[in-house]
Amino acid sequence: MNNKSYPPTLEELKKACKPLRNVNIEHKKSFTPLEKLAIWITDRVGTMGFFLIIFTWTLLWLGWNLLGPVSLRFDPLPAFALWLFISNMIQIFLMPLIMVGQNLQGRHAEMRAEADFEVDGKAEREIEAILMHLEYQNELILKILGHLEKDKTKAG
């Protein structure tokens, strides 16, 4: 038999495949300091803890200015202008940061999808090699059985 009919060996498959990479590490290493800050803020702001802090702060602010001693109210009715200013500033600063963080997380998702595709391709090539080996073994078994049948008929 010639070598072309043999399926590829496991070593040949391993040499043909590029090594797997950890896209999580690659993704984190690609961040600039500002991107790291954006991810840090996005991770913290997008939590229930942050929501509860803002909610509690709002209740305390409004409660003090509605129910506190009149002489100690720093933003009395109807002039909640300072609170409106602060809440608008929070929104103005957080919105772009959250969008940057989401873009970075989207880039990470794309890298993971690419790595998954590479792993799937490698698995497919390995499965094909296994199937080729099984087909080759089936051919050999059928040839052996054919020779055994011939020997049996000659002897019988």
C-alpha distance (Angstrom), angle and dihedral (degrees) to the residues before:
residue distance angle dihedral
M1 . . .
N2 3.79 . .
N3 3.79 123.9 .
K4 3.80 92.8 -116.5
S5 3.80 91.3 72.0
Y6 3.80 92.0 56.5
P7 3.79 115.9 94.4
P8 3.82 116.7 -122.2
T9 3.77 116.1 -82.4
L10 3.77 123.8 -119.4
E11 3.82 89.5 -108.0
E12 3.82 90.8 53.9
L13 3.81 89.6 50.8
K14 3.81 91.9 49.4
K15 3.81 91.3 50.4
A16 3.81 91.2 49.9
C17 3.81 93.7 52.0
K18 3.77 122.5 78.7
P19 3.81 114.2 -131.1
L20 3.78 119.3 -91.0
R21 3.76 115.8 -103.9
N22 3.78 132.7 -150.8
V23 3.79 103.9 -123.3
N24 3.80 91.5 -173.9
I25 3.81 90.6 65.2
E26 3.82 92.6 41.3
H27 3.79 90.1 50.5
K28 3.81 94.2 50.5
K29 3.81 92.3 46.4
S30 3.81 91.0 53.9
F31 3.83 93.7 62.3
T32 3.78 122.1 109.6
P33 3.82 116.9 -142.9
L34 3.82 90.6 -100.5
E35 3.80 91.2 50.8
K36 3.81 89.6 50.4
L37 3.81 88.3 52.9
A38 3.82 91.1 49.1
I39 3.83 91.6 50.5
W40 3.81 90.9 46.8
I41 3.81 91.2 51.8
T42 3.81 93.0 43.0
D43 3.80 91.1 50.7
R44 3.82 92.0 49.8
V45 3.80 99.3 39.8
G46 3.77 93.5 49.9
T47 3.81 93.4 64.9
M48 3.77 134.9 96.5
G49 3.80 88.5 -122.8
F50 3.80 91.4 63.1
F51 3.79 90.5 45.7
L52 3.82 90.4 52.2
I53 3.82 91.5 48.8
I54 3.82 92.1 52.0
F55 3.81 91.8 42.9
T56 3.82 92.4 49.6
W57 3.82 91.8 45.7
T58 3.81 90.0 51.2
L59 3.81 92.3 49.4
L60 3.81 91.9 48.3
W61 3.81 92.4 46.7
L62 3.76 94.4 48.6
G63 3.82 94.0 38.4
W64 3.80 93.4 52.0
N65 3.79 93.2 46.7
L66 3.82 92.2 47.5
L67 3.82 101.7 36.8
G68 3.82 106.7 19.5
P69 3.82 124.2 100.4
V70 3.80 108.4 -66.9
S71 3.79 92.9 -126.2
L72 3.84 91.7 54.6
R73 3.80 99.2 45.4
F74 3.79 107.7 113.7
D75 3.81 97.7 -173.6
P76 3.81 106.7 27.6
L77 3.78 127.2 -177.7
P78 3.01 129.6 -42.8
A79 3.78 94.8 11.1
F80 3.80 103.9 77.4
A81 3.78 85.9 146.3
L82 3.81 94.7 125.5
W83 3.79 92.1 51.6
L84 3.80 91.2 47.7
F85 3.79 89.8 49.5
I86 3.81 92.8 49.7
S87 3.81 93.9 45.8
N88 3.81 90.6 48.8
M89 3.80 91.0 49.5
I90 3.81 90.3 51.0
Q91 3.79 89.8 52.0
I92 3.78 94.0 45.0
F93 3.80 92.9 51.5
L94 3.79 98.4 39.0
M95 3.78 98.5 47.3
P96 3.82 96.8 64.7
L97 3.82 91.5 40.0
I98 3.78 91.4 52.3
M99 3.79 90.4 48.2
V100 3.81 91.0 50.7
G101 3.80 89.8 49.3
Q102 3.79 91.2 48.9
N103 3.80 90.6 49.9
L104 3.79 90.5 51.8
Q105 3.79 91.2 47.3
G106 3.82 89.1 48.8
R107 3.81 89.8 52.4
H108 3.81 88.2 51.4
A109 3.81 90.6 51.1
E110 3.81 89.8 52.1
M111 3.81 90.7 51.0
R112 3.80 90.8 49.7
A113 3.81 90.6 49.4
E114 3.81 90.2 51.1
A115 3.81 91.0 49.5
D116 3.81 90.1 48.3
F117 3.80 88.9 51.6
E118 3.81 90.3 52.0
V119 3.81 91.6 49.4
D120 3.81 90.9 47.3
G121 3.81 90.5 50.7
K122 3.79 91.1 49.6
A123 3.81 91.2 48.4
E124 3.80 90.4 49.0
R125 3.82 91.9 52.3
E126 3.81 90.7 48.3
I127 3.81 91.7 49.1
E128 3.80 90.2 49.3
A129 3.80 89.6 51.4
I130 3.81 90.8 49.8
L131 3.80 90.5 49.8
M132 3.81 90.6 48.2
H133 3.81 89.5 51.2
L134 3.80 90.5 49.4
E135 3.81 91.4 49.2
Y136 3.80 89.9 48.8
Q137 3.81 90.8 49.1
N138 3.81 89.8 49.3
E139 3.80 90.0 52.6
L140 3.81 90.7 49.7
I141 3.80 92.1 47.6
L142 3.82 91.0 49.6
K143 3.83 90.1 49.4
I144 3.80 90.8 49.0
L145 3.81 90.7 48.2
G146 3.80 89.2 48.2
H147 3.83 90.7 52.3
L148 3.80 90.5 46.7
E149 3.81 90.3 51.2
K150 3.81 90.9 50.3
D151 3.81 91.3 48.0
K152 3.80 90.5 47.9
T153 3.82 93.0 51.0
K154 3.82 91.4 46.7
A155 3.78 91.9 49.6
G156 3.80 94.0 43.2
